Amino acid sequence: MTNHPDRLPANYHKLHGVRQFHGCYSFGDDTLWGVVHQQKSAANSLAALKSIRAKRPDGAPIYVILDNLSAHKGTAIRQWAVRNKVELCFTPTYASWANPIEAHFGPLRTFVIAGSDHQNHVALGRHLHQYLRWRNANARHPDVLAAQRRERARVRSERQQRWGGQTAQAA
């Protein structure tokens, strides 16, 4: 076995840039959904938050766990959250292990993104949403549960590799 990294296909070029995926997870319903945007911005984060509020139109308080990305902390976002009974709960910096959504969207890499070669961003978005529909219909499928366990283990191990984490001591 060689120690070479996986090779990119000859036709792999990011000619049209990258896309950002705002993933959302509802604990109560065990459902996932997401919105694809062209860039990270406070306006796009606000649009994702509005999609969360739309899923609960009854006006009940909603608690949203977010990482510390600056696009999640805009003034417009904070004001909208107060007006719409949305509590923004930020994880500490470099603490992806503290965000429970990581285990649910990790399998997305396994089932959709890993080894893929989509023709364009529209095809990728279509494939992402197709997976989310399948996952919501099969949330307890053994493959999904196994992928979630692997992702939790990966995120937990990452916890020790971040700056300030304990390094393994040689015996």
Z-matrix of the N, CA and C atoms (Angstrom, degrees):
N
C 1 1.453
C 2 1.526 1 108.54
N 3 1.316 2 116.85 1 132.95
C 4 1.457 3 120.53 2 -178.84
C 5 1.517 4 110.66 3 -92.59
N 6 1.299 5 115.15 4 162.57
C 7 1.463 6 120.84 5 -179.79
C 8 1.525 7 111.68 6 -101.20
N 9 1.325 8 116.69 7 31.32
C 10 1.459 9 120.56 8 179.38
C 11 1.523 10 110.13 9 -85.85
N 12 1.324 11 117.13 10 143.78
C 13 1.471 12 118.71 11 175.73
C 14 1.525 13 110.05 12 -70.38
N 15 1.325 14 115.88 13 161.55
C 16 1.461 15 119.93 14 174.98
C 17 1.524 16 108.59 15 -59.04
N 18 1.296 17 115.55 16 137.93
C 19 1.465 18 120.72 17 -178.64
C 20 1.523 19 110.53 18 -88.25
N 21 1.310 20 115.36 19 146.10
C 22 1.458 21 120.34 20 175.68
C 23 1.522 22 108.80 21 -84.08
N 24 1.330 23 117.73 22 147.08
C 25 1.459 24 119.03 23 177.20
C 26 1.528 25 110.33 24 -64.11
N 27 1.319 26 116.15 25 155.70
C 28 1.462 27 121.27 26 -177.14
C 29 1.523 28 111.98 27 -61.18
N 30 1.329 29 117.17 28 -25.75
C 31 1.464 30 119.69 29 -178.04
C 32 1.521 31 112.73 30 -95.10
N 33 1.332 32 118.50 31 16.12
C 34 1.456 33 121.56 32 -177.37
C 35 1.523 34 110.05 33 -84.16
N 36 1.300 35 116.75 34 107.14
C 37 1.462 36 122.69 35 175.35
C 38 1.518 37 107.58 36 -143.72
N 39 1.306 38 117.50 37 138.03
C 40 1.464 39 121.10 38 177.42
C 41 1.526 40 108.42 39 -91.98
N 42 1.324 41 114.89 40 66.64
C 43 1.463 42 120.08 41 -176.15
C 44 1.517 43 112.65 42 -66.65
N 45 1.314 44 117.10 43 -29.15
C 46 1.459 45 120.41 44 -176.04
C 47 1.524 46 111.99 45 -113.57
N 48 1.312 47 117.43 46 24.04
C 49 1.452 48 121.11 47 178.07
C 50 1.518 49 113.19 48 77.68
N 51 1.301 50 115.73 49 -167.93
C 52 1.459 51 122.21 50 179.95
C 53 1.522 52 108.58 51 -114.77
N 54 1.302 53 116.36 52 168.62
C 55 1.459 54 121.92 53 177.07
C 56 1.519 55 108.88 54 -121.46
N 57 1.315 56 115.85 55 154.68
C 58 1.459 57 122.49 56 178.49
C 59 1.517 58 108.50 57 -109.11
N 60 1.315 59 116.58 58 137.55
C 61 1.455 60 121.79 59 -178.69
C 62 1.520 61 108.39 60 -115.11
N 63 1.321 62 116.88 61 115.94
C 64 1.465 63 121.87 62 174.67
C 65 1.521 64 106.85 63 -90.88
N 66 1.323 65 116.92 64 108.24
C 67 1.455 66 120.81 65 -179.35
C 68 1.516 67 111.40 66 -95.57
N 69 1.321 68 116.36 67 141.41
C 70 1.463 69 122.76 68 -179.75
C 71 1.518 70 109.14 69 -127.55
N 72 1.328 71 115.90 70 142.87
C 73 1.464 72 121.66 71 179.75
C 74 1.519 73 109.11 72 -134.50
N 75 1.321 74 116.55 73 130.18
C 76 1.457 75 121.91 74 176.86
C 77 1.519 76 108.51 75 -101.51
N 78 1.334 77 116.70 76 114.60
C 79 1.466 78 120.96 77 179.26
C 80 1.521 79 111.32 78 -61.50
N 81 1.327 80 116.49 79 -45.26
C 82 1.458 81 120.76 80 -175.43
C 83 1.517 82 113.67 81 -63.52
N 84 1.333 83 116.60 82 -38.59
C 85 1.461 84 121.01 83 -177.39
C 86 1.520 85 112.84 84 -97.88
N 87 1.348 86 117.78 85 -12.07
C 88 1.464 87 123.50 86 -174.00
C 89 1.530 88 109.90 87 53.84
N 90 1.324 89 115.69 88 48.29
C 91 1.461 90 120.60 89 178.56
C 92 1.525 91 110.27 90 -123.71
N 93 1.323 92 114.80 91 150.33
C 94 1.456 93 122.90 92 178.40
C 95 1.520 94 108.93 93 -116.26
N 96 1.308 95 116.79 94 148.31
C 97 1.452 96 121.98 95 168.89
C 98 1.509 97 106.80 96 -154.43
N 99 1.305 98 117.28 97 168.35
C 100 1.449 99 119.69 98 -178.35
C 101 1.514 100 112.18 99 -161.06
N 102 1.327 101 114.11 100 165.80
C 103 1.453 102 122.38 101 -179.09
C 104 1.524 103 107.05 102 -130.25
N 105 1.330 104 117.47 103 131.91
C 106 1.463 105 122.31 104 178.84
C 107 1.524 106 108.34 105 -98.35
N 108 1.345 107 115.81 106 130.71
C 109 1.466 108 121.62 107 178.89
C 110 1.521 109 109.65 108 -128.27
N 111 1.333 110 115.88 109 162.22
C 112 1.460 111 120.41 110 -179.72
C 113 1.524 112 112.63 111 -77.92
N 114 1.318 113 117.88 112 -23.48
C 115 1.463 114 119.55 113 -177.32
C 116 1.519 115 110.46 114 -153.25
N 117 1.329 116 114.48 115 163.79
C 118 1.460 117 119.80 116 174.32
C 119 1.521 118 106.90 117 -83.69
N 120 1.318 119 116.53 118 126.00
C 121 1.461 120 120.03 119 177.33
C 122 1.517 121 108.76 120 -158.47
N 123 1.325 122 115.62 121 161.17
C 124 1.461 123 120.36 122 178.13
C 125 1.527 124 110.27 123 -64.07
N 126 1.327 125 117.41 124 -36.28
C 127 1.470 126 120.28 125 179.67
C 128 1.529 127 110.81 126 -64.09
N 129 1.328 128 117.09 127 -40.61
C 130 1.463 129 120.11 128 178.91
C 131 1.525 130 111.38 129 -71.20
N 132 1.329 131 116.89 130 -35.61
C 133 1.469 132 119.71 131 175.73
C 134 1.523 133 110.22 132 -64.74
N 135 1.323 134 116.24 133 -40.00
C 136 1.465 135 120.37 134 177.65
C 137 1.532 136 110.73 135 -63.50
N 138 1.322 137 117.09 136 -39.65
C 139 1.473 138 120.43 137 177.54
C 140 1.528 139 110.50 138 -62.01
N 141 1.334 140 117.13 139 -40.06
C 142 1.466 141 120.35 140 177.95
C 143 1.529 142 110.27 141 -65.49
N 144 1.335 143 117.16 142 -41.32
C 145 1.465 144 120.27 143 178.25
C 146 1.528 145 111.21 144 -64.30
N 147 1.317 146 116.59 145 -37.57
C 148 1.469 147 119.48 146 177.68
C 149 1.523 148 110.96 147 -64.90
N 150 1.344 149 117.05 148 -32.85
C 151 1.471 150 119.15 149 177.07
C 152 1.524 151 110.37 150 -67.92
N 153 1.333 152 116.56 151 -32.28
C 154 1.470 153 120.28 152 176.45
C 155 1.528 154 109.52 153 -67.54
N 156 1.335 155 116.25 154 -46.29
C 157 1.468 156 119.80 155 -179.93
C 158 1.533 157 110.57 156 -61.68
N 159 1.324 158 116.81 157 -36.44
C 160 1.467 159 120.68 158 -179.75
C 161 1.528 160 111.50 159 -64.58
N 162 1.328 161 117.37 160 -26.38
C 163 1.471 162 120.28 161 178.33
C 164 1.525 163 111.43 162 -72.96
N 165 1.335 164 117.45 163 -20.21
C 166 1.473 165 122.66 164 177.61
C 167 1.517 166 109.42 165 -125.79
N 168 1.332 167 118.49 166 73.39
C 169 1.468 168 120.68 167 -176.60
C 170 1.526 169 113.82 168 -74.14
N 171 1.333 170 117.95 169 -2.58
C 172 1.467 171 120.33 170 -177.68
C 173 1.522 172 113.23 171 -73.79
N 174 1.325 173 118.27 172 -5.57
C 175 1.455 174 121.33 173 178.17
C 176 1.518 175 114.61 174 83.41
N 177 1.335 176 117.54 175 4.33
C 178 1.466 177 120.62 176 177.73
C 179 1.530 178 109.27 177 -65.03
N 180 1.335 179 117.35 178 148.53
C 181 1.465 180 119.34 179 178.43
C 182 1.531 181 110.83 180 -60.51
N 183 1.320 182 115.39 181 143.95
C 184 1.462 183 121.86 182 178.48
C 185 1.522 184 107.43 183 -123.74
N 186 1.318 185 115.90 184 136.83
C 187 1.460 186 122.01 185 177.41
C 188 1.520 187 107.64 186 -110.19
N 189 1.332 188 116.54 187 122.59
C 190 1.458 189 121.70 188 -176.37
C 191 1.522 190 108.38 189 -116.22
N 192 1.339 191 115.91 190 124.93
C 193 1.463 192 121.50 191 177.23
C 194 1.522 193 107.49 192 -93.92
N 195 1.333 194 115.89 193 125.24
C 196 1.460 195 122.38 194 -177.46
C 197 1.518 196 109.75 195 -129.60
N 198 1.342 197 116.10 196 153.71
C 199 1.453 198 118.07 197 171.11
C 200 1.529 199 107.83 198 -82.70
N 201 1.310 200 116.81 199 179.89
C 202 1.463 201 120.88 200 -173.12
C 203 1.523 202 114.35 201 -88.46
N 204 1.307 203 118.08 202 25.27
C 205 1.457 204 121.47 203 177.35
C 206 1.531 205 109.17 204 -60.02
N 207 1.317 206 117.03 205 134.61
C 208 1.468 207 119.90 206 -177.47
C 209 1.529 208 111.76 207 -60.47
N 210 1.325 209 117.75 208 -28.35
C 211 1.469 210 120.67 209 179.22
C 212 1.526 211 112.11 210 -67.83
N 213 1.328 212 118.14 211 -11.94
C 214 1.466 213 121.64 212 178.23
C 215 1.525 214 112.36 213 -92.45
N 216 1.337 215 116.90 214 -5.65
C 217 1.461 216 119.94 215 -170.20
C 218 1.525 217 114.45 216 -115.64
N 219 1.311 218 118.42 217 15.29
C 220 1.458 219 120.84 218 -177.32
C 221 1.523 220 112.48 219 -61.18
N 222 1.321 221 115.67 220 155.93
C 223 1.461 222 121.43 221 179.03
C 224 1.523 223 111.12 222 -60.26
N 225 1.320 224 116.50 223 -42.23
C 226 1.471 225 119.99 224 179.98
C 227 1.529 226 110.71 225 -62.19
N 228 1.321 227 117.14 226 -37.00
C 229 1.471 228 121.22 227 179.12
C 230 1.519 229 110.05 228 -65.91
N 231 1.320 230 116.41 229 -46.80
C 232 1.468 231 120.07 230 -178.31
C 233 1.531 232 111.36 231 -64.21
N 234 1.324 233 117.03 232 -41.57
C 235 1.467 234 120.24 233 178.99
C 236 1.525 235 110.81 234 -66.10
N 237 1.336 236 117.16 235 -43.16
C 238 1.464 237 120.81 236 178.53
C 239 1.526 238 110.24 237 -62.11
N 240 1.327 239 116.71 238 -41.32
C 241 1.467 240 120.72 239 -178.84
C 242 1.527 241 111.05 240 -61.42
N 243 1.316 242 117.91 241 -42.70
C 244 1.466 243 121.34 242 179.46
C 245 1.530 244 110.25 243 -63.58
N 246 1.318 245 117.22 244 -45.00
C 247 1.475 246 121.43 245 -178.98
C 248 1.529 247 112.98 246 -66.23
N 249 1.335 248 117.44 247 -26.63
C 250 1.463 249 121.00 248 -173.09
C 251 1.524 250 114.12 249 -111.41
N 252 1.335 251 117.24 250 19.40
C 253 1.470 252 122.31 251 177.81
C 254 1.525 253 112.19 252 54.68
N 255 1.328 254 115.76 253 47.18
C 256 1.458 255 121.91 254 176.78
C 257 1.521 256 107.61 255 -116.54
N 258 1.309 257 116.55 256 118.54
C 259 1.464 258 122.27 257 179.39
C 260 1.524 259 108.33 258 -93.42
N 261 1.335 260 117.06 259 119.57
C 262 1.457 261 121.89 260 179.35
C 263 1.525 262 108.79 261 -91.07
N 264 1.316 263 116.80 262 120.09
C 265 1.467 264 123.12 263 -179.00
C 266 1.525 265 107.76 264 -114.22
N 267 1.329 266 117.22 265 110.00
C 268 1.458 267 121.32 266 -176.23
C 269 1.522 268 110.99 267 -93.43
N 270 1.334 269 116.00 268 135.37
C 271 1.464 270 120.08 269 175.48
C 272 1.526 271 108.00 270 -78.91
N 273 1.324 272 117.45 271 157.17
C 274 1.461 273 119.60 272 176.13
C 275 1.534 274 110.85 273 -63.64
N 276 1.314 275 116.13 274 157.91
C 277 1.456 276 121.13 275 177.77
C 278 1.524 277 109.76 276 -59.43
N 279 1.313 278 117.05 277 139.68
C 280 1.473 279 124.96 278 -179.21
C 281 1.519 280 111.84 279 57.40
N 282 1.313 281 117.60 280 39.82
C 283 1.466 282 120.88 281 -178.83
C 284 1.524 283 110.91 282 -128.49
N 285 1.329 284 116.54 283 51.51
C 286 1.463 285 119.01 284 178.87
C 287 1.519 286 110.67 285 -61.29
N 288 1.319 287 116.96 286 -24.69
C 289 1.468 288 121.21 287 178.65
C 290 1.526 289 111.47 288 -65.25
N 291 1.339 290 117.70 289 -19.52
C 292 1.465 291 120.73 290 -178.95
C 293 1.530 292 112.16 291 -88.35
N 294 1.313 293 117.57 292 -5.06
C 295 1.459 294 121.09 293 -177.91
C 296 1.527 295 109.39 294 -99.81
N 297 1.330 296 118.39 295 111.62
C 298 1.464 297 120.89 296 -175.49
C 299 1.526 298 114.44 297 -64.21
N 300 1.314 299 118.26 298 -16.54
C 301 1.464 300 119.88 299 -179.03
C 302 1.527 301 111.57 300 -70.38
N 303 1.337 302 116.94 301 -24.36
C 304 1.463 303 120.60 302 -176.75
C 305 1.521 304 112.00 303 -55.24
N 306 1.324 305 117.33 304 -42.21
C 307 1.468 306 120.46 305 -178.19
C 308 1.521 307 111.87 306 -67.27
N 309 1.313 308 117.63 307 -26.51
C 310 1.464 309 120.33 308 -178.26
C 311 1.522 310 112.70 309 -85.71
N 312 1.335 311 117.08 310 -30.19
C 313 1.458 312 118.92 311 179.22
C 314 1.521 313 112.61 312 -96.88
N 315 1.319 314 118.92 313 -8.84
C 316 1.462 315 121.37 314 174.17
C 317 1.517 316 112.78 315 -58.65
N 318 1.349 317 117.96 316 -44.86
C 319 1.466 318 118.62 317 178.34
C 320 1.530 319 113.46 318 -60.26
N 321 1.316 320 117.50 319 -20.24
C 322 1.461 321 120.50 320 176.04
C 323 1.525 322 109.80 321 -58.36
N 324 1.342 323 116.66 322 -40.61
C 325 1.464 324 120.26 323 176.46
C 326 1.521 325 110.64 324 -62.14
N 327 1.345 326 116.07 325 -41.66
C 328 1.455 327 120.67 326 -177.69
C 329 1.520 328 111.86 327 -66.62
N 330 1.319 329 116.96 328 -48.09
C 331 1.458 330 121.26 329 -170.80
C 332 1.527 331 114.51 330 -89.72
N 333 1.329 332 118.60 331 -21.30
C 334 1.464 333 119.99 332 -174.53
C 335 1.522 334 112.61 333 -119.01
N 336 1.318 335 117.48 334 -48.50
C 337 1.458 336 120.06 335 -168.34
C 338 1.524 337 113.25 336 -90.58
N 339 1.329 338 118.79 337 -38.94
C 340 1.460 339 122.12 338 -175.78
C 341 1.528 340 111.17 339 -59.32
N 342 1.316 341 115.88 340 123.46
C 343 1.455 342 121.41 341 176.63
C 344 1.519 343 114.95 342 69.12
N 345 1.325 344 117.52 343 15.12
C 346 1.468 345 119.80 344 -177.16
C 347 1.526 346 110.77 345 -88.14
N 348 1.296 347 115.46 346 158.80
C 349 1.458 348 122.29 347 176.95
C 350 1.529 349 107.32 348 -144.19
N 351 1.321 350 116.52 349 74.80
C 352 1.463 351 121.25 350 -177.18
C 353 1.523 352 110.29 351 -74.85
N 354 1.307 353 115.45 352 146.04
C 355 1.464 354 121.09 353 -178.21
C 356 1.526 355 112.13 354 -64.43
N 357 1.340 356 116.60 355 -37.65
C 358 1.460 357 120.52 356 -177.93
C 359 1.527 358 108.82 357 -159.18
N 360 1.316 359 115.85 358 -179.77
C 361 1.462 360 120.52 359 -177.65
C 362 1.522 361 112.33 360 -68.60
N 363 1.305 362 117.04 361 -31.63
C 364 1.467 363 120.38 362 178.41
C 365 1.526 364 109.85 363 -63.91
N 366 1.339 365 116.44 364 -43.89
C 367 1.471 366 120.30 365 179.07
C 368 1.527 367 110.54 366 -64.09
N 369 1.328 368 117.21 367 -40.40
C 370 1.465 369 120.24 368 177.65
C 371 1.523 370 110.46 369 -63.14
N 372 1.334 371 117.27 370 -46.39
C 373 1.466 372 120.77 371 178.40
C 374 1.516 373 111.96 372 -59.81
N 375 1.323 374 116.44 373 -40.95
C 376 1.465 375 121.19 374 178.31
C 377 1.530 376 110.44 375 -62.55
N 378 1.338 377 116.20 376 -42.43
C 379 1.465 378 120.94 377 179.58
C 380 1.535 379 110.86 378 -66.89
N 381 1.325 380 117.55 379 -40.03
C 382 1.467 381 121.26 380 177.00
C 383 1.525 382 110.80 381 -59.33
N 384 1.322 383 116.60 382 -48.69
C 385 1.464 384 120.09 383 -178.35
C 386 1.526 385 111.92 384 -69.34
N 387 1.329 386 117.02 385 -31.96
C 388 1.467 387 120.10 386 175.58
C 389 1.527 388 109.66 387 -63.21
N 390 1.352 389 116.75 388 -43.48
C 391 1.464 390 119.99 389 177.45
C 392 1.530 391 110.66 390 -62.43
N 393 1.335 392 117.59 391 -43.71
C 394 1.462 393 120.27 392 -178.77
C 395 1.526 394 111.49 393 -61.30
N 396 1.327 395 116.97 394 -40.53
C 397 1.470 396 119.63 395 176.48
C 398 1.526 397 110.73 396 -63.21
N 399 1.343 398 116.87 397 -44.11
C 400 1.463 399 120.61 398 179.28
C 401 1.529 400 110.24 399 -63.29
N 402 1.330 401 116.24 400 -45.56
C 403 1.468 402 120.53 401 -178.08
C 404 1.526 403 110.71 402 -62.38
N 405 1.324 404 118.17 403 -41.41
C 406 1.462 405 120.41 404 -179.78
C 407 1.523 406 111.49 405 -65.51
N 408 1.320 407 117.08 406 -32.48
C 409 1.464 408 120.74 407 177.66
C 410 1.528 409 111.70 408 -79.29
N 411 1.342 410 117.35 409 -21.43
C 412 1.469 411 122.25 410 -175.23
C 413 1.526 412 111.36 411 -128.69
N 414 1.318 413 117.44 412 42.87
C 415 1.467 414 121.69 413 -173.74
C 416 1.526 415 112.91 414 -58.95
N 417 1.320 416 118.44 415 -28.46
C 418 1.466 417 121.40 416 -178.26
C 419 1.529 418 112.11 417 -100.51
N 420 1.328 419 117.64 418 14.34
C 421 1.464 420 121.89 419 179.58
C 422 1.533 421 108.73 420 -63.20
N 423 1.333 422 118.34 421 138.08
C 424 1.473 423 120.68 422 -178.14
C 425 1.526 424 113.65 423 -56.24
N 426 1.326 425 118.58 424 -35.77
C 427 1.463 426 120.20 425 178.90
C 428 1.527 427 111.29 426 -66.67
N 429 1.320 428 117.08 427 -38.90
C 430 1.467 429 121.23 428 178.47
C 431 1.522 430 109.81 429 -66.79
N 432 1.328 431 117.06 430 -45.99
C 433 1.464 432 120.61 431 -179.46
C 434 1.523 433 111.28 432 -63.14
N 435 1.340 434 117.22 433 -40.77
C 436 1.468 435 120.40 434 178.52
C 437 1.527 436 110.68 435 -64.94
N 438 1.327 437 117.43 436 -42.11
C 439 1.463 438 120.82 437 178.60
C 440 1.523 439 110.95 438 -64.76
N 441 1.331 440 117.64 439 -36.51
C 442 1.467 441 120.62 440 177.33
C 443 1.527 442 110.61 441 -66.25
N 444 1.336 443 117.00 442 -40.64
C 445 1.472 444 119.77 443 177.71
C 446 1.528 445 110.48 444 -62.58
N 447 1.338 446 117.10 445 -43.49
C 448 1.472 447 120.27 446 178.64
C 449 1.525 448 110.71 447 -62.24
N 450 1.329 449 116.67 448 -40.95
C 451 1.463 450 119.98 449 -179.62
C 452 1.525 451 111.18 450 -67.06
N 453 1.321 452 117.62 451 -41.05
C 454 1.473 453 119.90 452 176.52
C 455 1.524 454 110.46 453 -59.82
N 456 1.332 455 116.88 454 -42.89
C 457 1.467 456 120.57 455 179.16
C 458 1.527 457 110.25 456 -64.38
N 459 1.331 458 117.44 457 -40.79
C 460 1.462 459 120.69 458 179.39
C 461 1.524 460 110.96 459 -64.08
N 462 1.317 461 116.29 460 -45.03
C 463 1.465 462 120.38 461 -178.69
C 464 1.521 463 110.22 462 -66.44
N 465 1.344 464 117.11 463 -40.64
C 466 1.466 465 119.87 464 178.09
C 467 1.522 466 111.14 465 -63.05
N 468 1.335 467 117.48 466 -40.20
C 469 1.461 468 119.37 467 179.75
C 470 1.521 469 110.34 468 -68.63
N 471 1.328 470 117.10 469 -32.36
C 472 1.458 471 121.57 470 176.85
C 473 1.525 472 110.53 471 -62.19
N 474 1.305 473 116.20 472 -31.41
C 475 1.466 474 121.88 473 179.69
C 476 1.520 475 110.72 474 -54.61
N 477 1.318 476 117.61 475 -36.75
C 478 1.463 477 121.00 476 -178.47
C 479 1.521 478 112.30 477 -84.78
N 480 1.314 479 118.11 478 -13.81
C 481 1.457 480 120.42 479 -176.74
C 482 1.517 481 112.79 480 -94.48
N 483 1.312 482 118.29 481 -13.04
C 484 1.460 483 120.96 482 -179.09
C 485 1.524 484 109.98 483 -71.94
N 486 1.317 485 115.39 484 166.48
C 487 1.448 486 120.22 485 179.43
C 488 1.515 487 109.98 486 -56.28
N 489 1.290 488 116.68 487 134.65
C 490 1.451 489 121.18 488 177.69
C 491 1.508 490 113.59 489 87.31
N 492 1.328 491 118.28 490 -7.59
C 493 1.465 492 121.26 491 178.76
C 494 1.516 493 110.60 492 -73.81
N 495 1.302 494 115.92 493 159.45
C 496 1.455 495 120.75 494 178.95
C 497 1.522 496 109.40 495 -74.70
N 498 1.312 497 116.97 496 131.78
C 499 1.460 498 120.42 497 176.06
C 500 1.515 499 108.79 498 -94.82
N 501 1.308 500 115.75 499 151.57
C 502 1.466 501 120.48 500 -179.44
C 503 1.524 502 109.38 501 -68.78
N 504 1.311 503 116.37 502 133.92
C 505 1.455 504 122.01 503 178.90
C 506 1.521 505 109.63 504 -90.71
N 507 1.318 506 116.71 505 137.43
C 508 1.465 507 120.62 506 177.59
C 509 1.519 508 109.07 507 -71.12
N 510 1.328 509 116.06 508 139.95
C 511 1.473 510 120.45 509 -177.86
C 512 1.497 511 111.86 510 -82.02
